[in-house]
Amino acid sequence: MDHSGAKLLPFYLVVDVSLSMQGSKLDSANRMLPAIVDALAENPILSDKVRFGLIDFSDDAQVRLPLCDLLDPDLTLPALSVRGGTSYAAAFQTLQREIDANVAQLKADQYVVHRPAVWFISDGEPTDQKQVWERAFAALTSARIYPNFIPCGVDQADIKVMGSLIHPSTGTKTMSLYMMEPGHDPAKAITGVAEILISSMIQSGLSLAGGGTGTILPPKSSLPAGIKQYDPDDFV
């Protein structure tokens, strides 16, 4: 099939499945993909514009759902389960390999591929050494096909660590951090992140269909309760 000129926006959801995610937090994470599928089904124009992939990480990172059309009738959604630690480096390295391979294949299929958007959810601090995960993140974000990276922290995630993952953090199109406010329910915060992601996906996809470009984040006034948005300037 000739896809010449057809535009695609890849989305990647990268989810922490360390042992601390056990229970209601993991249940909320597992409800994210079905909610995204429902949102796409209600906005069928987007199925031709959006592709979605899922990576989970603990001591290692695994591609749980290769980049795909979520409305494919033959698709089976994976179920996340907890494993071990929290290797940010493994997540970033696996993500970079996937983005490189996926974009190369889509371009070979004659698609016009817009910059991928990555939604990264963690409930704690990385268990690998700081210089190791920082080096992996620098490689990801300095690559020719770097993603728009939107970190989302819940529960015990460190706001300074998460803030350092906003990318781009300078220029005209910066991304943001979404952080659970203290005292709120982490499982509900993950559900809130899903709402923000879905809103962004719909707005970005509709913009793409209308000739726009880029990842669009929802206005701060529309955020779910218990989640605060931070911009790069908040960490200067």
Salt bridges, closest charged atoms under 4 A:
ASP56 OD2 - ARG64 NH1 3.19
ASP56 OD1 - ARG83 NH1 3.04
ASP60 OD1 - ARG83 NH2 2.94
ASP123 OD2 - LYS25 NZ 2.67
GLU134 OE2 - LYS130 NZ 2.61
ASP155 OD2 - LYS25 NZ 2.62
ASP231 OD2 - LYS220 NZ 2.95
